[in-house]
Amino acid sequence: MKPSRFDPVVLTLGFAFLYIPIIILVIYSFNASRLVTVWGGFSLQWYSAMWSNQGLMDAAWVTARVGVISATIGTILGTLAALALVRYARFPGKMAFSGMIYAPLVMPEVITGLSLLLLFVAIGIDRGFWTVTIAHTTFTMCYVAIVVQSRLLTFDRSLEEAALDLGSPPVRTFFKITLPLIFPAVAAGWMLAFTLSLDDLVIASFTTGPGATTLPIKIYSQVRLGVTPEINAICTILIGLVTIGVIATSFTSKRTELRRIRDEHVAQRGAA
Amino acid sequence: MAEVTASPHAGPARWLVVAVPYVWLLLFFVAPFLIILKISLSDTAIAMPPYTPVFEGFGAIGDFISQLDFENYAFLAEDPLYLRSYLSSLRIAAISTCLLLFIGYPIALAMARAPTSIRPTLVMMVILPFWTSFLIRVYAWIGILKPEGLLTLLLQAIGILGPTEQVQIFRTDTAVFIGIVYSYLPFMVLPLYAALEKMDATLLEAASDLGCPPWKAFWKITFPLSLPGVVAGAMICFIPITGEFVIPDLLGGAETLMIGKTLWTEFFGNRDWPLASAVAVLLLLVLVIPIMIFQNQQQKVR
């Protein structure tokens, strides 16, 4: 399409809107003054205050463990679900299955949270670390399934078929051929699952119990009492970690992609 | 793409691929809805958990049916607070979705027209804020919109506001709209961009060669062809916004009624679990049609 002269203006305004609030938050985490609107000079005092805030640190540790465990289980389940959706022509209840994958993506969190809590109470599980982890696994696996599914849809089956024709069993073929090829999407799915878990306030609030306060719950309770620069500091660290993670993933996936293209070229020349 | 039917080697592993995620979702996504439906029909009790059990054992089917009542739903119908919450949520979600479309469309269009080489970077820049915490992004706006916040300082500095005047946006519906548009913008831009990027540029060239003015070409060609993206973006935003809790709670005021907030208060404040369940069931009923549209759209995209 022909570009318009207003395009750069639109893009600049759009990205300014998306980024300025985050940039302001990062800048003010280094503010020596307690007041949000007064710049009192550069200082790292809020980072040391955050570091010695035991409650905040405990919550960060809980959140990290919930995130790693739920993202890992969610990635395994989500990858299986994507394989089921793309590779299996039909199985009983396929429509219902794809419905169950898409619905959690848009389901209001208050409904998911409340319904899971009522399930845990009904079957008599004590609420705490594991209930939050199960809840996070359930909604993150659907995001992983979507990410992996889009990769599988553009997937060249010939390598897999060659392996199967040469007598490699399906499970072995999956781990030797399919998984390495879809790995960038699986890794991106894990990253997405981890950040969604890291981010979730509503579902965690419903499904948590004593001793399993996650970071968003902690941040939320402090924000309700008023803005404190300590929260700016921990937010800045989270933003930094996520940014590094996203950039690293996109670099590795680009490298893997390039290597794959090169390998395919070599293979084609060999075949010719 | 051709889908392969069972290979000669297919063993139990083949069925596990379907069964494991299927059972997990039945257990942790579908079963909870049946329980929420059941509890919405039971009475509040003082003991923990705060509701009387509706179903005990499989023998007591008769008792089970006689115990069900629509008391909670009747209560929801009587108290105008709930009806007003539902209507106000739908109104806020509808207005925000329109605002998102107005702001998101030009951005998506500009991205689709940008040189091919910089498009992946632009997409990456739209996605990046989505990776940073939702809570943090909403929280960032508190510091900007507060009466003594940065927006007031900025407007005072450039002379739009007098030195003693302050911006009165924080804790109003306007702040809620700003927060929603900010948080959901990537969800609107990406499906629109996906639809616009696929578009055949020669159609527009043909229109312009035949003397069609650009604005007319936009309404006759570009917009109709981007409709799948418009529907997808609108649904991805509208449905979760209707049940939104964090944004109205942190940025909205006392007069901001949203059903997600009402449900939260009913559950955490009044500890009335059956009533909160009834609120959730009704919210789900309200959203059934948009959710069906969304599902349909997703199946078609595949």
Interface residues (C-beta under 8 A of the other chain):
Chain A: M1 K2 P3 S4 F6 D7 P8 V10 L11 G14 F15 F17 L18 Y19 P21 I22 I24 L25 Y28 V36 T37 L77 G78 L80 A81 L83 A84 L85 V86 R87 Y88 A89 F91 G93 F97 S98 G99 M100 I101 Y102 A103 P104 L105 V106 M107 P108 E109 V110 I111 T112 L114 S115 L116 L118 L119 V121 A122 I134 A135 T137 T138 M141 A145 Q149 L153 R157 L164 P169 P170 V171 L192 T195 L198 D199 L201 V202 S205 F206 P216 I219 Y220 V223 R224 V227 I231 C235 L238 I239 V242 T243 G245 V246 S250
Chain B: M1 A2 E3 V4 T5 S7 H9 A10 G11 A13 R14 L16 V17 V18 V20 P21 Y22 W24 L25 L26 F28 F29 V30 A31 P32 F33 I35 I36 I39 P49 I103 P106 I107 L109 A110 M111 A112 R113 A114 L122 M124 M125 V126 I127 L128 P129 W131 T132 S133 F134 L135 I136 R137 Y139 A140 W141 I142 G143 I144 K146 E148 G149 L150 T152 L153 Y182 L185 P186 V189 L196 M199 A201 L204 T222 M235 I236 I239 P240 T242 G243 E244 F245 V246 L250 G260 L263 W264 F267 F268 W273 A276 S277 A280 L283 L284 L287 P290 I291 F294 Q295 Q298 Q299 R302
